[in-house]
Amino acid sequence: MKYFLRLIRWQNLIFIFITQILFEYCVIIPEFSKAGAAPNLHSYFIYLLSLSSVLIAAGGNIINDYFDINIDIINKPDKLIIGKYIHRHWAILYHILLSATGVALGFWIEAKTHAYLLGLTNLACVVLLFFYSAYFKSKALSGNIIIALLTAWTVLVVSFCETNQFIFHATINKTKITRLTFLYAGFAFIISLIREMIKDMEDIEGDRKYGCRTFPIVFGVNASKIYSATWLIILCVLLAVMILYILQFRWWFAILYTLIFILIPATGILKKLFKTNNSEGFHKLSSSIKWLMLTGILSMIFLLIKK
């Protein structure tokens, strides 16, 4: 069980669950309640949606490691699981079972709540994760963009499942929900782009040996640092603009939280980026960005406090 949990990257799955539950309870439900409307994902359906997302992500993590066995022997020999603790055939079976269950749940939720096209979008996510692992991951930028889009979809799918309610309840503040959806989806997209590039720099040795054409291999580590720094600067500027905007509302705790736990750490990562030149250092930066994503997700709680 220990190695299975490591294989599916259970910490990342918890991030997905927290993101979707917080978005539903801190953004969707309060706005629907003001309009006297019931959310589409009422009762236990939001938890089933999160479960389907978690299952698909878990299946994606397994197939990713399956295709990365030879590369991980070089880059992460101490973290190798498939072929060492879990047989390859079992890994494929787990991938199929988890992915199929996630897709089936999507179709079932769609049938029960009229969350239109959820089953097909879940299926599309499974297909994207498979082809990412088999092909796009080894190509410059394309794999990074796919993962960033899927990370953003973690937020977007919750709002997507509620959109049919907009048609029937004219008093719902659609503009506010849409803005918050793209705020958090955009944050997830940018953070993921940065982290994926840093992970590519971390894994450059094994990737190069097996003929991968990732961005750091094609354009060099310095160009990859500039790329990551550009997105970090964009993120910091957007955060600064957001802070200036919410100053008028005097949300002091939210402002302090954003400064201390998101903006300042982001600038710290930017500073360390150009000083880092080895795999261990890039791994630490990747971990820091993961925690930055978590603090960004948890900021949704302030939306609930301000209702």
N, C-alpha and C positions, 0 to 999 in steps of 0.2 A: 504493500500500500504506500509506503514511504516513497518508493521510486516512481510509482504511478503518479502520485501527487506532484512530484518534481517534474515529471514528464509533461504534465498538462499545465504547469506553471500556475499553481493554485493562487499565488499572491496576485497575479494579473487578473485572474478570474474574479477575485474579490473586488478589484477595482471596477470591473464592468458592472457587477451587481450593485455596488454602492452608487456608482454614477447614475444608473437608470432608476433606482429607487429614490434617490435624492431628487432627481429631476422631476419625477412624478409627484412627489410629496411637497416639494418646495416651489415648483413652478406651475405644473399643470393643475393639481387639485385646488390650490388657493384661488387661481383665476377662474376655474370652473365654478367653484363654490360661490364666488361673488355674483356670477350670472345665474345661479340657481340651477346649474346643469350638472349632470353626473358624467364623470370621465368615461370614455370608452373602455379603458382598462380598469374598470371598477373591481372591487373586491380582490380576489386572488389573481386576477389576470395579469397585473403588472409583475407579480412574482413569477408567473409562468413565462412571461415575455423575457424577463431577466434570465430565467433558467434556460430558455432556448438559446439566448445569446451566449451564455456561459458554455453550454454544451458544444455549440458550433466553434467557439474560440478554443475550447479544449481539444476538439478534433483537429483544428487547424494547427495547434501547437505540436500535436503528435506527428502529423504528416510533415511538418516543417523539419522536425528532428530526424524523421525517417530519411528524408532526402539529403540531410546534412551530416550523415554519419561519418563519411570520410573526412569532411572538413573539420568536424568537431574533434576527431582523433588528434588533429594538430592544434586547433585553437583552444579546445576545452576538454582535454582528455580526462580530467578529474570529474567532469560533469556528464560524461557520456552514459546514457542509460539504455537506449535501444541497441541490442546486440550484446550488451554486457549484463544487464539485469532483466530486461524484457526482450523476448524474442521478436524478431522483425515481423513474423506472421501475426503475433498477438498485437503488435503495434498497429498494423493495418486494420485488424479486426476492431480494435478500440476506436480507431479513427472513423471507420464506417458506422459503427453503432452510435457513437456520440453525435456525429454529424447528421445521421438519418433521424435520430430522435429529436434533435434541435429543429430540423426542417419540418418534421411531422407535427411538433408542437406549434410551430408557426402557422401551419394550415389549420390546425384545430382552433387556435385562438382567433384566426381570421373568420372561421365559420361561426364561432360563438359571439364575437363582438363586432363583426363587420370592419375589422382592421384590414382594409382592402390591400391585397397584394403582399401581405406579410409573409405568407408561405413562399411565394416566388422570390422575394427579396432575401429571405433566409437561404434559399437554395442558391441564389446568386452569390451570396457571401461564401458559402461552402466551395463553390466552383472557383471563385477568386482566390481563396486561400490555397486550394490545391495547385492552381497554375502559378501562383506566387511562389510556392515552395519548390515546384518542379522546374520552373523556368525564370520567372521575372526577378526572383530574389538575387540572381547572379548578374543582373543587368543594371547598368547605371541609372539611378533615379526611378525607373519604372516600378521596381519592387517597393521602394520607399514610399512612393505616392500611393500605391495600393494599400499598404498598411496604414498610412495616415488617413486615407478616406474611410477605411473600415473602422478605425478608431473614432473618427468623427461620427460615423454612422451609429455608434453606441448611444450617442445623444439624439441624433436625428430620428432614429427609429421610434423613440418614445413619442416625440411630437408627431411623427408621421402616422402613428396608429390612432392619434386623437383627431386628425384633421377632418374626418367626416362629421364630427360634432360641430365644427365651425359652421357648417351649412345649416344646421337645424337650430343653432342658438346664436342669434345675431348680436346678443349683448356680451358675448365672450370677447375679452380684450385680445384679439388675434395679433395685433401689432406687437404687444408686449411679449407674448409667448414666442412669436417669430424672432424677435430681437434676442431674447434670452437663449433661444435654441441655437441661433447662429453664433452668439457670443461664446457659449460653452463648446459647441462643435468646432468653431474656429480655433479656440484655445487648444482643444485636443488634437486638431489637425497639425497646428504649428509645432506643438510639443513633440508629437510623434515624428514629424519630419526631422527635427533636430536629433532626437534620440536614435532614429534609424541610421542617420549618417554617422553618428558617433559609434554606433555598434559596427558599422562597416569599417571604420578606422580601427576598431579593436580587433576585428577578425581578418585583417588584411593579409596576414601571413598564410593562413590556410586557404583563403579565397584565391589568392594569387597562384598557389601551387596547383589548384584544381581548375584553373582556367576561367575563373569568374571574371566578369567585367564590371565590377562595382565602381562607383564614382571615385573612391580613393585610388583604385588601381588604374583607372583610365586617366584621371586628371591630377592625381597626386594628393598627398595628405594636406599640404598647405591650402590647395584649392578647396578641399573638403572642409577645412577649418573656416575659411572665409565664407563658404556656403552656410555652415552652421551658425556662424557669428551673425550673418545677415539676418537670418530668421530670429535669432535671439534678440537682436536690436529691434526688429519689427515688433516682437512680442513685448519688449520693455516699453517701447513708445506707445503701443496700444494700451498697456496697463497704466502708464502715466496719464494718458488722455482719459481713461475711465475714472481714475482717481480724481482728476480735476472736475470731471462731470458730476460725480456723486458728492463732491464737496458742498454743492448747493443744498443737498438734502441733509447735511450734517450727520451722516452715518459714520460716526467716528470709529466705532469698533471695526466696521467693515473696511474702512480706509487703513487703519492700523494693521489689520490682518493682511490686507493685500500688500502693503509695504513690507512688513516683517517676514511674511511667509511665502510671498510669491515674487515681488519685484526685486527685493534685495538679494534673495537666493539666485534669481535669474542673472543678475549682474555679476554675482560671484562666479557662476558657471561660465559666463562669458570671459571673465578675467582668467580663469584656470584653463580655458580651452587652448589658448595659444602657448601655455606653458607645458602642456601635456604632450608627450612624444612616445609613449609606450602603451602596450596593451592593457597593463594593470591600471594605468592612469585613465585611459578611455573607459574602462569598465566602471571605475569610480564615478566618472562624469555621467555615465549612463544611469547608474543607480540614483545619483542626485536628481537627474531629470525625472525619473520615475516618481520620486517623492514630491517634486515640484508639481507634477500632474495631480497627485493626490491632494495636495493643499489647494490646488485650483478647484478640484471637484468639491471639496468640503466647504468652499466659500458659498455654495448654494444655500447653506444653512442660514446665512445672513438674509437671504431673500425671504425666508420663512419668518424670521424674527421681525422683519420690517413690515409684515402684513398688517 
